[in-house]
Amino acid sequence: MSRARSEERASALIDFDPAERPIGYNPLHVTDPSRRYMVVAGIISAFRKVWYEFWGPRMEHILRYALLTLAEFPGSTLVDLPRLLTDPSFRRGVVGRVTDPHTKAFWQAEFDRYSSPFRNEAVAPILNKIGALLASPVARAVLGERQARLDLRAVMDEGRILIANLSKGRLGEDATNLLGALLVAGFQQAALARADTPESARRDFYLYLDEVHNFATVSLVEMLQETRKYRLALVMANQYLEQLDERLQQALLGNVGTLIVFRVGVRDAKVLTDEFFPEFSVEDLASLPRYHIYLRLMIDGVVSWGFSAVALAPQPVHVEQPI
């Protein structure tokens, strides 16, 4: 029985390992036109997270309309973004098929009226950053496949297992952070799209995010606040609170039901002790032995008292052992 179950789960596994076996993922693929703006907003939040040092209102404005345009043009990918901004002939062909009047007006009444020097200056930051990303063969292989094979809504609804190996050492920091943030935004949109499915038919799905600060975008904050009713549960791990900006810290501590803490530094202990008051003190949190934890649970919608436990030590892995 366990072997049959193991084989069944193995067939449900998707190994998303861009450095070894790239699987196409097109974040611009939108099947429901009413969700187009929200999908683009998620992509924008991913870009903002990775390119925060260069971000500005004009860059976001141009990028938003460029992405809305590509999202309306079937088969478009992020690889088409530089061409849309720099090739007038290609741009006219694409914009001519756009049906949204506000998007079309941006190109015809605003962008096309920029002087050449101003236009070049306005798009330069976008071309610089997206060009650096697409210079990576791995990123192009994942984001440039027009018939993308990775469908996050199907992953959720069919109970598939997606393991994403986004190692910075193999992909580079920007590619790792951007691909991770795009996947997080994609899962958010996939969860919200479950509004078309009766609540009783929504399958539970668990999204595990290690080193969550690398993918901490506006989409993640919104997921914490909105996706529980769509049966998407988040399990997040990181090493210390300063890795997260203040807004995400507040969203995490204000919305998570279960909180597990290993030994932390005094600065984090001063924040987390409020979550375990009155059971545990700063000294308790900062002096936990190895593998010991403090935790609180959400049980039937009610937060439990904090209590202590001992986690299992890492075990040897045997590849032939059934999962």
N, C-alpha and C positions, 0 to 999 in steps of 0.2 A: 504494500500500500504506500509506504513512504517513498519507494523508488518511483512509482507511478506518479505520485504527487510531485516529486522532484522533477521528473521529466516534463510534467505539465507546466510547472512554474518556469523551468528553463526555456521552454518554447515561448513564454510570455516576456522573456528578457530582451531588452533593447540596450545594446552596449554602445553608448554614444562616446566614442573616443576619437576626437578629431585628428589627433596626431598620428593615429594608427589606421583607423577606418572611418573616414569622414562620412557622415550621414547628412544629407541636405536638410536644412531647416530654413524656411522662408518666412520671417516674421511679418512680411507684407501681405501674405496670403490671407484674404478676408472673404469668407463665403457669404456673410450677412452684411449688406451695405450699411445697415443701421449701426453696426459696430465699428465701422471704419475709423471714425474719429478716436474712439477709445483705444483701438489697437495702435494707432499712430502715437497717441499720448503715452502709451507704455514704452514704445520704442524711443521716444524723446526722453523719457525718464532714464532709460538705460544709457543713452548718449550723454546726458547731463551728468550722470554719476561718474563716467569714465573721463569725460573731457571738461570737468568742472573748472580747471584752471583757465580755460580758453572760452568759457561759456559767456554768452551775452544775449540781450533781448533780440538784436537783429539776427544773430546766428539762429536762434530758436525759431524766429518768425519765418525765415526763409526755409529752414529745414522742415518745419511743420507742413508748409504748403507743398514742398517737394515730395515729402513722404505721402501726403494725402493724394497727390497726383499719381504717384507710382502705385499706390494701393488700389486705385481705381482702374489701372491699366493692367489687364490680365497677363500673368506671366512675368511681371516685373519683379526685380530683386534689388537689394541694396547695392549690388554691383552697378546698376543703371544710374545711380544717383549722380556721380560725377558727369556723366554724359548729359543728363537732363539739365544740369546747370551750365554746361559749357558748349553744347552743340545746338545752335539755333534751329537747324533743320529737324533734328530728332525731337527737340522740345515742341516745335509747332505740331508735329505729327501726334505726339502724345496729348498735348493740351487740347487739340482739336477733338479728341474723343472723350474728354472730361465732361461729365454731366453736372457736377456741382457748380452752381453759379459763382459762389464765393471763391472757390479754388481757381476757376477759370479767370475770374476778375483779377486775382493776384498776379497772374502772369501777364495778362493783356493790358491791364490798367496800371500796374505797378512795376513789376520786374522788367518788362520789355521797355519801359520808359526810363530806366536807370541809364545814366551816362556810362560809357564803356569803362572809364576808370573807377567809377563808384561801384559798378557791378563786379568788377574784378576784385576790388577790395572787400566787398560784402561776402563773396563766396569763397574767398581764399582760405579762411579758417576751416570751413567745411571740407573743402578739397584737400587741405593739408592733413586733417585728421582721418577722414574716410580713406584717403589715398594711402596713408601709413597702414591702416588696418588691412586694406585690400592688397597691399604688397605682400602680405602673408599668404602663401599658397594654401595653408590650412583654412584660414578665414574665408578665402575665395571658394574653396571646395564646399564649405558648409553653407555659406550665405548666398552663393551664386547659382545654386541649382534651381532652375525654374520649376521643375516638377518635384518639389521637396518631398522627401519620404517621411519626415518626422511630423506626425499629427498629434499635438498634445491633447486635444479633445478626445481623440480615440484612445490615447494612452490612459486617460482618466476613466473614460466610460467602459473600457474593456478590461480594466484591472491589470494593465501591463506594468512591467517593472522597467523603469528607465534609470540607468546608471550613467551619469555624466562625469567623465574624467576630464577635468579642466585644470590640469597642472600648469602652474605658471612657468615651471622649468622647461616644459615642452611646447607651450603655446606662446609664451610671452605674457607680461602682466596685462597689457591693454586688451589683447584678444581674449584672455581668460575672463577678465572682469566683464567685458562687453557681452561675450557669449552667455555667461552666467546670468547677467542682468536681463538679457533678451529672453532667456528661457523662463526666468521668474515672471517677467511681464507676460509671456505667452501663457503660462499656467494661470495667471490671474484672469486673462481674457477667456481662456477655456472654461474656467470655473464659472465666471459670470454668464457665459453663454448657456450654462445649464438652466437658465431661466426658462428655456423652451421645453424643459423636462419636468414632469411632476416630481415634487419633493420626495415622494416615496420611492421613486425609481432612480434617484441619484445615488450612484455608487460611492462609497467612502474612498477617498484617495489621500495618501499621506505624502507630503513633500518634505524631504529631509535636506537641509541646507547647512553644510559644514563651512566654517569660516564665513558666516553669513554677512559680515561687514563688507566683503568683496562685492556683494550683489545687492546691497541695501539701497534701494531706490524708492521713489514715491510709490511705485507699484507695490512694493513689499509692505509699506505702511497701510496702503488701502486694502491689501489682502488680509492683514490682521483684523481690520475693521469690518470687512464686507463678505468674505468668502465662506465663513463658517456655515451659513445656511445652505450653501451649495456643496456641502460635504467635502470641502478641501481643508485638511488639517496640516498645520505647519509644525515641523520639529526643527529647531534652529540651535546652532552651537557656535560659540565664539569664545575667545580667551579672556578678554577684559572689556569693560564698558566703554572706555575711551575710544575704542575702535568704531563705535557707533555714534552718529551725530545725536544731538539732544532730542530731536523730534522722534527718531527711531527708538531711542532709549525709552521715551515716554510711551510710545505705541506698544513696545514690547511688554514693559512692566504693567501697562494698563489693560492689555488685552489677552495675554497668555493665561491659560488656565493652570498649567503645570509648570512649576519652576524648580529646576534642579541646580544646585550649586556645589561645586567642588571647592577646594581651598582657593581663596582669592586674596588679593592684596588689600591693605587697609583702606585704600581709597574706595575700591569697589565695595568692600564690606560695609562702609558707612552708608552707601546707597541701598544696598541689598538688605541691610538689617531691618529697614522699614517694612520690607515684604515678609519678614519672619517675626515681626514683633507680636507678642512679647517673649517668644520661646528662645530666641537665640540673639546673642550680642555680637558686636563688631569683633571682639576677641574670639568668639566661637567660630565665626565665619573665616577668620584669618589664620586659624590654627588647626584646621581639620587635618587628620592624618591621611596618608595616601589611600585612595580608593574610597574614602568615606565621603558621604554627601549629606546635605540638608535639602529637604524638598517639601513642597506643598502641592496638593492635587486639587483639581476641579472635579467634584463628585456630585452628579445630578444637578449641575449648575451652581453648586455652592463650593467656595474655596475652603479647603480643609485647614486645620492647624498645621504648623510646620512640624516636621519630625525628622529624625536622622535614620540613615541606612548605610549599608556597605555595598558598594558596587562590585561586580565581578572583575577580577583581574583579567588582563588580556590573555586569551587562550591561543595555543598553536592552531594554525589553519591547515586542514587536510583537504586538498582540492577534490579528492574523491568522495568526501563526505556529503551526503544529500543535504540540500538546502530546503 
